[in-house]
Amino acid sequence: MSYPIAAAPLWTPSPERVAAALITGFAQRASARWQRPLDGYAALHAWSVAHPEEFWTSVWEDGDVCGVRGDTVLADGERMPGARWFPDARLNYAENLLRSRDDADALVFWGEDKVKNRLSHGDLYRQVAHFAAALQEQGVGAGDRVAAWMPNLPETIVIMLAAASIGAVFSSASPDFGVQGVLDRFGQIEPKVLVAVDGYYYNGKVVDCLDRLAAIADGLPSLRRVVVVPYVHASHDLSHIHHARLLPEFVRPFLAETEIPFVRLPFAHPLFILYSSGTTGVPKCIVHSAGGTLLQHIKELRLHGDVRPGDRLFYFTTCGWMMWNWLVSGLASGATLLLYDGSPMVGQGSILFDFAEAERMTHFGTSAKFIDGIAKLGVAPRETHDLTSLRAMFSTGSPLVPEGFEYVYRAVKADLCLSSISGGTDIISCFVLGNPTLPVYPGEIQCRGLGMAVDVFDETGTPIQGEKGELVCTAPFPSMPVGFWNDPDGSRYRAAYFERFEHVWCHGDYCEITAHAGLIIYGRSDATLNPGGVRIGTAEIYRQVEKCDAVLESLVIGQQWPAGSGDVRVVLFVKLRDGRVLDDALCEQIRQTIRDNATPRHVPARIVQVDDIPRTRSGKIVELAVRAVVHGEPVKNLEALANPAALDNFRSRPELVN
């Protein structure tokens, strides 16, 4: 069972919009530069994959990258993994994001409805200069780690850019992580400096961080300094936190610094350490390069996102999600970054649209969960807010179902490029994403990314179209990880992505290439259901359940049944609106909706009401953890979950014993 492929698009760009798109100008310049016919996206994508040296040279040139490119674009290009991009290049990521020192907005921040702040490009440059000098005084240099346990504040961007400017490696986690979750991450990478916030706002409440920070500092013996950023408290007692200084005190000796000593390093020099979700054990530390991150983000933001100088780019994200890193790279495209921290549901889901109207937002980035949530609340920004400036909306985190697409065009804005995008922490970017020159079809991601040899394989490794299979990438790309931290022979890295198909990146998404050359993601491969030997993507069921107004959220697993038989039955857990109870009538409505719009095999054998659905800290539901609990197996890393207590809803349920 696949989504029915829509015959008509929900949105088609006007000829004028296509002509003005940055990707159109890029294709014209590349065609002239390389003497190749590049009319239409299919031709452009085919060239970008077949001739990677030409394509990535054009991305470097068109993106006006600061640095020395060198003569070689790709060495050992036949190795997957093992290819080396721009091996002679020298560059600095921060230098490419800090080109301007003018008085125009660089960062605009809202902390719910409590705090508002803005920094000009000149302000940002000066603050980075101060912090970089302070880091150097602590002995931080190229390759050393700087960690941040921070909300999405302007200061977090200052810290990251300061670290990157001197060649240090930056890693972040959001302050909703508990002590063990932070130590599981930062303890592996041994930072010299930890920067942390005093607290944060969530849903109108103050959440203090200082006691947890003391325990974190005690657990990181590598630290030379803990820098505390004042945000929610007027006064601070840091006597119980080892090596602690407030941010103003830390930078005060360096306020006369006006220049940043950008250190240009090799293309593959580590820039960021990101972390796997950790739901199956201690998180993997994924190391990403400065050059690969910069070039890939320039490509995605400018060409696929049409982000240009003067645009005002927003993504609702925490600093524990790769979308924060993606957002920050918008500075390299000349955009103003709109930062928000706190609950997105303040004001019954209106506050982000208040932000969009007040700051003339051009690009609104969010999650499928948020779109579904405001749709259930009946939010209609098209009627309540002036969104004249808004040109694009991005959605990621989980598949955006067709009804989510339809809601956006009905209730948010009709003339908008709605780009569902998918990739991940593993590549700090996207495999498949949007395109301002292509139509938008409900439920479909518009296209494969330029320079990304994305395909769908069946179980034998044969490419397929119009059928569901494994999302793969068959050729190297610049934002592949440098490797995993503490994996000297690369064995853990290869096992994570290259064991399924030889010399092919297997991403673990279950998807389909459509007749429009778009893509539909049906969920994670390791969470697919297999009742009676038929593979079912979990997103196919979620799409139908979300049509039931009484259901706020749902989660589906395959329960081994009968026990030990090797077969499974489909079990659906539902969180209902306040006051609703899962009675026989509602169960039948859910089953009938699934049966009518999918197949009888999709219909759950059991439907169970729960009070909460467990999620990772980036908002993704955790089917594997629930499946483990239902089968009486241990969940390996509860610290990876935002709400681990929710798992108690799934233990020893009487509905699941017969």
C-alpha positions in Angstrom: 0.0 0.0 0.0 1.4 3.4 -1.0 0.0 6.9 -0.8 -2.2 7.6 -3.9 -0.1 9.8 -6.2 -1.9 13.1 -6.7 -2.5 14.0 -10.3 -2.6 17.7 -9.6 -0.1 19.8 -7.7 -1.2 22.0 -4.7 1.2 24.7 -5.9 3.0 25.5 -9.1 5.6 28.4 -9.2 4.9 31.2 -11.7 7.2 31.6 -14.7 8.4 34.8 -13.1 9.3 33.0 -9.9 11.1 30.2 -11.7 13.1 32.8 -13.7 14.1 34.7 -10.6 15.1 31.6 -8.5 18.7 31.3 -7.5 18.8 27.7 -8.8 17.8 29.0 -12.3 20.7 31.4 -12.4 23.0 28.8 -11.1 22.0 26.4 -13.9 22.5 29.0 -16.5 26.0 29.9 -15.3 27.0 26.3 -14.9 25.8 25.5 -18.4 27.9 28.3 -19.8 30.9 27.4 -17.6 31.0 23.7 -18.5 29.3 23.8 -21.9 26.6 21.4 -21.0 22.8 21.6 -21.6 21.2 22.0 -18.2 17.5 22.7 -19.0 15.2 21.5 -16.3 15.8 20.0 -13.0 16.2 16.4 -14.2 19.1 17.5 -16.4 20.7 19.6 -13.7 20.5 16.8 -11.2 21.8 14.2 -13.6 24.8 16.4 -14.4 25.5 17.1 -10.7 25.8 13.4 -10.0 27.6 12.3 -13.2 30.1 15.2 -13.0 30.7 15.9 -9.3 34.0 17.8 -9.9 32.2 20.3 -12.1 29.2 20.6 -9.9 30.9 21.2 -6.6 33.4 23.6 -8.3 30.3 25.6 -9.4 28.8 25.5 -5.9 32.1 26.8 -4.5 32.3 29.6 -7.1 28.6 30.5 -7.0 28.7 30.6 -3.3 31.7 32.8 -3.3 33.4 30.7 -0.7 36.2 32.5 1.3 39.3 30.3 1.1 41.8 28.6 -1.2 40.1 25.9 -3.3 43.2 24.1 -4.6 43.5 22.2 -7.9 41.8 18.9 -6.9 38.1 18.6 -6.3 37.7 14.9 -5.6 40.4 12.3 -4.8 39.7 8.6 -4.4 36.2 9.3 -5.8 35.6 5.6 -6.3 35.9 4.9 -2.6 32.7 4.8 -0.6 33.5 5.7 2.1 37.0 7.1 1.7 36.6 9.8 -1.0 38.5 13.0 -0.3 36.9 16.3 -1.3 39.1 19.4 -2.1 42.1 17.8 -0.4 44.3 20.9 -1.1 41.7 23.5 0.1 42.1 25.8 3.1 39.1 27.6 4.6 37.4 28.7 7.8 33.7 28.1 8.3 33.2 31.1 10.6 35.0 33.5 8.2 32.3 32.6 5.6 29.5 33.5 8.0 31.0 36.7 9.3 31.7 38.7 6.1 29.6 41.7 7.1 30.2 44.1 9.9 27.3 46.5 9.1 24.4 47.6 11.3 21.8 45.4 9.6 20.2 42.6 11.6 22.2 39.4 11.8 20.2 37.8 14.6 16.7 38.5 16.0 15.7 36.5 19.1 12.4 35.8 20.9 12.4 33.8 24.1 8.7 33.0 24.1 6.9 36.2 25.0 9.5 37.0 27.8 12.6 38.2 26.0 13.4 40.0 22.7 16.9 40.8 21.5 18.7 41.6 18.2 22.3 41.7 17.1 23.6 43.6 14.1 26.4 42.0 11.9 28.8 44.4 13.6 27.6 43.4 17.1 27.9 39.7 16.1 31.5 40.1 14.8 32.6 42.0 17.9 31.2 39.5 20.3 32.8 36.6 18.4 36.1 38.4 18.5 35.8 38.8 22.3 34.9 35.2 22.9 37.5 33.8 20.5 40.2 35.7 22.4 38.9 34.4 25.7 39.0 30.8 24.4 42.6 31.2 23.2 43.6 32.5 26.6 42.2 29.2 28.0 44.6 27.3 25.7 41.9 26.3 23.2 43.2 25.8 19.7 42.6 23.8 16.5 41.1 20.4 17.3 40.1 21.2 20.9 36.5 20.8 21.8 34.2 23.5 23.0 30.8 22.3 24.3 27.6 24.2 24.8 24.6 23.2 26.9 22.5 26.0 25.7 19.1 27.1 24.4 18.7 28.6 20.9 20.1 32.0 22.0 22.3 34.5 20.1 25.1 33.7 22.5 25.1 30.1 21.3 25.9 31.2 17.8 28.6 33.6 19.1 30.2 30.7 21.0 30.1 28.4 18.0 31.5 30.9 15.6 34.3 31.8 18.1 35.3 28.2 18.4 35.2 27.6 14.6 37.2 30.8 14.0 40.2 29.3 15.8 39.7 25.8 14.5 38.2 24.3 17.6 35.4 21.7 17.3 32.0 22.7 18.6 29.3 20.4 20.0 26.0 21.3 21.6 23.1 19.9 23.5 19.9 21.6 24.6 19.3 22.3 28.3 16.3 19.9 28.5 18.9 17.1 28.5 19.4 15.6 31.9 22.8 15.2 33.6 23.4 11.7 32.3 22.3 12.6 28.8 24.9 15.4 28.7 27.7 13.3 30.2 26.9 10.5 27.7 27.6 13.0 24.9 30.2 15.5 26.1 32.0 12.9 28.3 33.1 11.1 25.1 34.6 14.1 23.5 36.4 15.7 26.5 35.8 19.4 26.0 38.2 22.0 27.4 35.4 24.6 27.8 31.7 24.2 28.6 29.3 27.0 28.1 25.9 26.7 29.7 22.8 28.7 30.4 21.5 29.6 33.9 18.0 28.4 33.0 15.4 28.8 30.3 11.7 29.5 29.7 9.2 26.8 28.6 5.5 27.4 28.3 5.8 30.5 30.5 7.7 28.8 33.3 11.3 29.2 34.4 13.4 26.0 34.4 16.6 26.4 36.4 19.8 24.7 35.2 22.5 25.6 37.8 22.2 22.5 40.0 22.3 20.2 37.0 25.2 22.2 35.7 27.2 21.6 38.9 26.7 17.8 38.4 27.7 18.0 34.7 30.9 20.0 35.5 31.8 17.4 38.2 31.4 14.7 35.6 33.7 16.3 33.0 37.3 16.2 34.3 38.7 17.6 31.0 37.1 21.0 31.7 39.4 24.1 32.2 36.5 26.6 32.4 32.7 26.6 32.7 31.1 29.8 31.3 27.6 30.5 32.5 25.3 32.6 30.3 22.8 34.8 32.2 19.3 34.4 30.8 16.6 33.9 33.4 18.2 35.0 36.7 19.3 38.5 37.8 21.9 37.3 40.3 24.0 34.1 40.4 25.8 32.0 43.0 28.3 29.9 41.1 30.3 28.8 44.1 29.1 25.2 43.8 30.1 24.9 40.1 33.7 24.0 39.4 35.7 26.4 37.2 32.6 28.6 36.7 32.6 32.2 35.5 29.8 34.3 34.2 30.0 35.2 30.5 30.5 39.0 31.1 33.5 38.2 33.4 34.9 35.7 31.0 35.1 38.1 28.1 35.7 41.4 30.0 39.6 41.3 29.6 39.1 41.0 25.8 36.6 43.7 25.0 39.3 45.7 23.1 39.6 42.9 20.6 38.2 44.0 17.2 39.6 41.5 14.8 39.1 37.7 14.6 42.2 35.7 13.8 40.5 33.2 11.4 42.5 30.1 11.1 42.2 28.5 7.6 42.4 24.7 7.9 41.9 21.8 5.5 38.5 21.1 4.0 38.1 18.0 6.1 39.0 19.6 9.4 36.4 18.8 12.1 33.8 21.5 12.7 30.9 19.9 14.5 30.3 16.8 16.6 26.7 15.8 16.5 25.1 12.8 18.2 22.8 10.0 17.2 19.5 9.8 19.1 20.9 7.3 21.6 17.7 5.3 21.7 19.7 2.0 21.1 22.6 2.8 23.4 25.2 5.5 24.2 24.9 8.1 21.4 27.4 7.8 18.5 29.5 11.0 18.2 29.4 11.9 14.5 32.2 14.2 13.3 31.4 16.7 10.5 33.9 18.7 8.5 34.1 22.5 8.0 34.3 22.3 4.3 31.6 19.7 3.7 29.1 21.4 6.1 29.7 24.8 4.5 29.4 23.7 0.9 26.4 21.4 1.4 24.5 24.1 3.4 25.3 26.8 0.8 23.9 24.4 -1.9 20.8 23.5 0.1 19.9 27.0 1.4 20.6 28.9 -1.7 19.6 26.6 -4.5 17.0 24.4 -2.9 15.7 26.9 -0.4 16.2 30.1 -2.5 17.7 31.9 0.6 19.3 35.1 -0.6 20.9 38.2 1.0 18.3 40.2 3.0 16.0 37.2 3.6 14.8 36.4 7.1 15.3 32.7 7.8 13.6 30.9 10.7 13.7 27.3 11.9 12.1 26.1 15.1 14.8 24.0 16.6 16.8 23.3 19.7 20.6 23.2 19.9 20.3 19.4 20.2 19.0 19.0 16.6 21.0 19.4 13.4 18.5 21.9 12.1 20.2 24.4 14.4 23.5 23.9 12.5 21.6 24.1 9.2 19.9 27.3 10.3 23.1 29.0 11.4 24.7 28.4 8.0 22.1 30.8 6.6 24.5 33.6 7.6 26.8 32.4 4.7 23.9 33.2 2.3 23.5 36.7 3.7 20.2 36.0 5.6 19.1 37.4 8.9 18.5 34.5 11.3 15.3 34.6 13.4 15.8 32.6 16.6 13.1 31.4 18.9 13.5 29.4 22.1 10.7 27.9 24.2 7.4 26.3 23.5 6.0 26.8 20.0 2.5 26.5 21.3 2.5 29.7 23.3 -0.7 31.6 22.5 -2.4 28.5 21.3 0.1 28.0 18.5 0.1 31.6 17.3 3.4 32.9 18.7 5.6 31.7 15.8 3.2 33.4 13.3 3.4 36.6 15.5 7.2 36.4 15.1 6.8 35.8 11.3 4.6 38.9 10.9 6.6 41.2 13.2 10.0 40.3 11.6 8.8 39.9 8.0 9.9 36.2 7.9 10.6 34.9 4.4 11.3 31.2 5.3 9.5 29.4 8.1 11.0 26.1 9.2 9.2 23.7 11.5 8.3 20.1 12.0 5.5 17.9 10.7 4.4 17.5 14.4 3.9 21.2 14.7 1.9 21.4 11.5 -0.3 18.6 12.7 -0.7 20.2 16.1 -1.9 23.6 14.9 -4.2 21.9 12.3 -5.8 20.0 15.2 -6.2 23.3 17.1 -7.9 24.9 14.0 -5.2 27.6 13.8 -5.6 29.7 10.6 -2.7 32.1 10.2 -3.9 33.1 6.7 -6.9 34.8 8.4 -5.1 36.3 11.5 -1.6 37.3 10.4 0.1 39.3 7.6 2.4 36.7 6.0 3.1 38.8 2.8 6.8 38.3 3.1 6.7 34.5 3.5 7.9 32.6 0.4 8.8 29.2 1.7 7.9 26.8 4.5 10.2 23.9 5.5 9.0 20.7 7.3 11.1 17.9 8.7 11.5 15.6 11.7 8.9 13.1 10.4 7.0 12.6 7.2 4.5 15.3 6.4 1.3 13.5 5.3 -0.8 14.8 2.4 -3.4 16.3 4.8 -0.6 18.4 6.3 0.3 19.8 2.9 -3.4 20.6 2.2 -3.7 22.3 5.6 -0.8 24.6 5.0 -2.1 25.7 1.6 -5.6 26.1 3.0 -4.9 27.7 6.3 -1.4 29.3 6.2 -0.7 30.6 2.7 -1.7 29.6 -0.8 1.3 31.0 -2.6 4.1 29.3 -0.9 6.8 26.7 -1.7 6.1 24.0 1.0 9.3 22.0 1.1 9.2 18.7 3.1 12.9 17.8 3.6 14.6 14.7 4.8 18.2 13.7 5.7 19.6 13.8 9.2 22.3 14.2 11.8 24.3 11.6 10.0 25.0 13.9 7.0 24.1 17.3 8.7 22.0 18.0 5.7 19.4 16.5 3.4 19.2 13.7 0.8 15.8 14.9 -0.5 14.3 18.3 -0.2 12.5 21.2 -1.9 12.9 23.2 -5.1 11.4 26.6 -5.8 11.1 25.8 -9.5 9.1 22.6 -9.2 5.4 21.9 -8.3 4.4 20.7 -4.8 2.3 17.5 -4.7 0.6 16.5 -1.5 2.6 14.0 0.6 5.7 14.2 -1.7 9.1 15.6 -1.2 9.9 17.5 -4.4 13.2 16.2 -5.5 16.5 14.5 -4.8 19.3 16.9 -3.7 21.8 18.2 -6.2 25.0 16.3 -6.1 23.3 13.5 -4.2 23.1 10.1 -6.0 20.0 9.1 -4.2 18.1 6.0 -5.2 15.7 3.4 -3.8 16.8 -0.2 -3.6 14.8 -3.3 -3.1 16.0 -6.1 -0.8 18.4 -7.4 -3.5 20.0 -4.0 -4.1 18.2 -3.4 -7.4 17.0 0.2 -8.1 13.2 0.5 -8.1 10.6 3.3 -8.8 7.0 3.3 -7.9 7.6 0.8 -5.2 8.8 1.0 -1.6 12.3 0.2 -0.6 15.5 1.4 1.1 16.7 5.0 0.6 20.4 4.8 -0.5 23.1 7.1 -1.9 25.4 5.4 -4.4 28.2 7.9 -4.7 30.2 10.1 -2.2 29.2 13.6 -1.3 31.1 16.3 0.7 29.0 16.2 3.9 29.6 12.6 4.6 31.0 12.4 8.2 34.7 12.6 8.7 34.0 9.6 10.9 32.8 8.7 14.4 34.7 10.0 17.5 36.9 7.3 19.1 36.5 5.0 16.1 40.1 4.9 14.9 39.7 2.1 12.3 36.4 3.4 11.1 34.7 0.0 11.8 31.7 1.5 13.7 31.2 4.1 10.9 31.2 1.5 8.2 28.9 -0.7 10.2 26.3 2.1 10.6 25.8 2.8 6.9 27.7 0.4 4.6 26.9 -3.1 5.8 23.6 -3.6 4.0 24.9 -2.8 0.5 28.5 -2.8 -0.5 30.0 0.7 -1.1 26.5 2.2 -0.9 25.2 4.5 1.9 22.0 2.9 3.3 20.2 5.5 5.3 17.5 3.4 7.0 14.5 5.2 5.6 11.7 3.3 3.9 10.6 5.3 0.8 9.4 5.4 -2.7 10.3 7.4 -5.9 7.0 8.7 -7.5 6.0 9.2 -11.1 6.8 13.0 -10.5 10.4 12.1 -9.5 9.4 13.2 -6.0 9.8 11.0 -2.9 7.6 9.7 -0.2 9.1 8.7 3.2 7.1 6.0 4.9 9.1 5.8 8.1 12.3 4.3 9.4 13.2 0.9 7.9 13.9 -0.6 11.4 10.4 0.4 12.5 8.5 -1.0 9.5 5.8 -3.5 10.3 5.7 -7.0 8.8 2.4 -8.7 9.5 2.1 -11.9 7.5 5.3 -11.0 5.7 4.0 -7.8 4.1 6.1 -4.7 4.9 4.1 -1.6 6.0 5.6 1.8 6.7 4.4 3.3 9.9 3.6 6.6 8.3 0.9 4.9 6.2 -1.0 4.2 9.4 -0.3 7.6 11.0 -1.7 9.3 8.0 -5.1 7.6 8.5 -5.2 7.9 12.3 -4.6 11.6 12.1 -7.8 12.0 10.2 -9.7 11.1 13.4 -10.4 14.4 15.3 -10.4 12.7 18.7 -6.8 11.5 18.3 -4.0 13.9 19.1 -1.0 11.6 18.6 -0.4 7.9 17.8 2.3 5.3 17.8 2.3 1.9 16.1 4.4 -1.1 16.6 4.6 -4.8 15.5 4.1 -7.1 18.5 5.4 -10.6 18.2 2.2 -12.7 18.0 1.8 -15.4 18.8 4.9 -15.2 21.0 7.8 -16.9 19.4 6.0 -17.5 16.1 8.1 -15.0 14.1 5.0 -13.2 13.0 3.7 -9.9 14.3 0.4 -8.2 14.8 -0.2 -4.4 14.4 -0.7 -2.6 17.7 -1.8 1.1 17.7 -1.4 3.3 20.7 -3.4 6.6 20.7 -3.3 9.7 22.8 -6.8 11.3 22.8 -8.1 14.9 23.3 -8.9 15.8 26.9 -12.1 14.2 28.0 -12.2 11.5 25.2 -12.2 7.8 26.0 -11.4 5.0 23.6 -14.7 3.2 23.4 -15.9 0.6 20.9 -17.3 3.3 18.6 -14.0 5.2 18.3 -12.1 2.0 17.8 -14.3 1.1 15.0 -14.0 4.6 13.5 -10.2 4.3 13.5 -10.2 0.8 12.1 -12.7 1.7 9.3 -10.7 4.8 8.4 -7.6 2.7 8.0 -9.4 -0.1 6.2 -11.1 2.3 3.7 -8.0 4.3 2.9 -5.2 1.7 3.2 -5.6 -2.1 3.2 -7.0 -4.6 5.7 -3.4 -5.5 6.6 -2.9 -2.0 7.9 -5.8 -2.4 10.4 -4.5 -2.8 13.9 -5.3 -5.9 15.8 -5.3 -3.9 19.1 -5.9 -0.2 19.8 -4.8 1.0 23.2 -5.3 4.4 24.8 -2.2 6.0 26.5 -1.7 9.3 28.3 1.5 10.3 26.5 3.6 9.3 23.5 7.4 9.1 24.2 9.7 11.2 22.0 13.3 12.0 21.5 14.5 15.5 22.4 14.2 16.5 18.8 10.5 15.5 18.8 10.6 12.2 17.0 8.4 9.4 18.3 10.4 6.3 19.5 8.7 3.2 18.1 11.7 1.0 18.9 11.7 1.9 22.5 8.0 1.2 22.9 8.4 -2.1 21.0 11.2 -3.0 23.5 9.0 -2.2 26.5 6.0 -4.2 25.1 8.3 -7.2 24.7 9.8 -6.9 28.1 13.2 -5.9 26.8 15.4 -3.1 28.3 15.5 0.3 26.8 19.1 1.1 26.5 19.3 4.9 26.9 16.4 6.6 28.6 18.4 9.9 28.7 17.8 10.1 24.9 14.1 10.7 25.6 12.4 14.0 26.3 9.7 12.2 28.4 11.0 8.8 29.5 8.2 8.4 32.0 5.8 8.0 29.1 7.1 4.5 28.6 5.3 3.5 31.7 2.1 3.7 29.7 3.2 0.7 27.7 4.3 -1.7 30.4 2.3 -4.9 31.1 -0.8 -3.7 29.3 -3.6 -6.3 29.7 -4.9 -5.5 26.2 -1.8 -7.1 24.8 -1.7 -10.5 26.5 -4.3 -12.1 24.3 
